[in-house]
Amino acid sequence: MRTDVLLAILGMALATYLCRAGGYALFRALRPPRFVEVMLQHLPGPIFIAYVAPALATQGVKGFAAAAAVVVTQATTRNLAAAIAVGVGALWLLGLVG
């Protein structure tokens, strides 16, 4: 067992915990302004886009076309499973075509 690796893992776990606990403690002690509360409510969407955009960019036009199919399916059906299936199917079909 490598002690340096174990210490690095434990140190990062502690740092992660302190960041999360510190945020909770800060928001419990101080009431943020209304615009900060609203901004935090909309944060998951941009974070998701930040994860997805690089993957779409590596697929090029096919990836963005499949993403558009996902958005249209989700907007019309409100069914996440259907949207995922359509996106995977669209990417697969576009891969077969070109």
C-alpha positions as CSV (number, residue, x, y, z in Angstrom):
1,M,0.0,0.0,0.0
2,R,1.3,3.4,-1.0
3,T,0.9,5.9,1.9
4,D,1.4,8.9,-0.4
5,V,-1.5,7.9,-2.6
6,L,-3.7,7.2,0.4
7,L,-2.9,10.6,1.9
8,A,-3.6,12.3,-1.4
9,I,-7.0,10.6,-1.6
10,L,-7.9,11.5,2.0
11,G,-6.7,15.0,1.6
12,M,-8.9,15.6,-1.5
13,A,-11.8,14.0,0.3
14,L,-11.3,16.4,3.2
15,A,-11.0,19.3,0.8
16,T,-14.2,18.4,-1.0
17,Y,-16.1,17.9,2.3
18,L,-14.8,21.3,3.6
19,C,-15.9,23.1,0.5
20,R,-19.4,21.6,0.6
21,A,-19.8,22.0,4.4
22,G,-18.4,25.5,4.2
23,G,-21.0,26.5,1.6
24,Y,-23.8,25.1,3.7
25,A,-22.5,26.9,6.8
26,L,-22.0,30.1,4.9
27,F,-25.6,30.1,3.6
28,R,-26.9,29.2,7.0
29,A,-25.2,32.1,8.6
30,L,-25.7,34.7,5.8
31,R,-28.8,35.1,3.7
32,P,-27.7,35.6,0.1
33,P,-29.3,38.3,-2.0
34,R,-32.3,37.3,-4.1
35,F,-30.4,37.4,-7.4
36,V,-27.9,34.9,-6.0
37,E,-30.7,32.5,-4.9
38,V,-32.3,32.8,-8.4
39,M,-28.9,32.2,-10.1
40,L,-28.2,29.1,-8.0
41,Q,-31.6,27.7,-9.0
42,H,-30.6,27.9,-12.6
43,L,-27.1,26.5,-12.2
44,P,-27.7,22.8,-13.0
45,G,-28.6,23.6,-16.6
46,P,-25.3,25.4,-17.4
47,I,-23.3,22.7,-15.6
48,F,-25.0,20.0,-17.6
49,I,-24.2,22.0,-20.9
50,A,-20.6,22.3,-19.8
51,Y,-20.3,18.6,-19.5
52,V,-22.2,17.8,-22.7
53,A,-20.9,20.4,-25.1
54,P,-17.3,19.0,-25.5
55,A,-18.7,15.6,-26.2
56,L,-21.1,17.0,-28.9
57,A,-18.2,19.0,-30.4
58,T,-16.2,15.8,-30.9
59,Q,-19.1,14.3,-32.8
60,G,-19.4,17.4,-35.0
61,V,-22.6,18.1,-37.0
62,K,-23.9,14.5,-36.2
63,G,-23.7,15.2,-32.5
64,F,-25.5,18.5,-32.7
65,A,-28.2,17.0,-35.0
66,A,-28.7,14.1,-32.4
67,A,-28.8,16.7,-29.6
68,A,-31.5,18.7,-31.5
69,A,-33.5,15.5,-31.9
70,V,-33.2,15.0,-28.1
71,V,-34.4,18.5,-27.4
72,V,-37.3,18.2,-29.7
73,T,-38.3,14.8,-28.3
74,Q,-38.0,16.0,-24.7
75,A,-40.0,19.2,-25.4
76,T,-42.8,17.4,-27.1
77,T,-43.1,14.2,-25.0
78,R,-41.6,15.3,-21.6
79,N,-40.3,11.7,-21.5
80,L,-36.6,11.5,-20.6
81,A,-36.3,7.8,-21.6
82,A,-37.8,8.5,-25.0
83,A,-35.5,11.5,-25.5
84,I,-32.4,9.4,-24.6
85,A,-33.5,6.6,-26.9
86,V,-34.1,9.1,-29.8
87,G,-30.7,10.7,-29.2
88,V,-28.8,7.4,-29.2
89,G,-30.8,6.2,-32.2
90,A,-30.2,9.4,-34.1
91,L,-26.5,9.3,-33.5
92,W,-26.4,5.7,-34.5
93,L,-28.3,6.3,-37.7
94,L,-26.2,9.4,-38.6
95,G,-23.1,7.2,-38.0
96,L,-24.4,4.7,-40.6
97,V,-25.2,7.4,-43.1
98,G,-21.9,9.1,-43.1
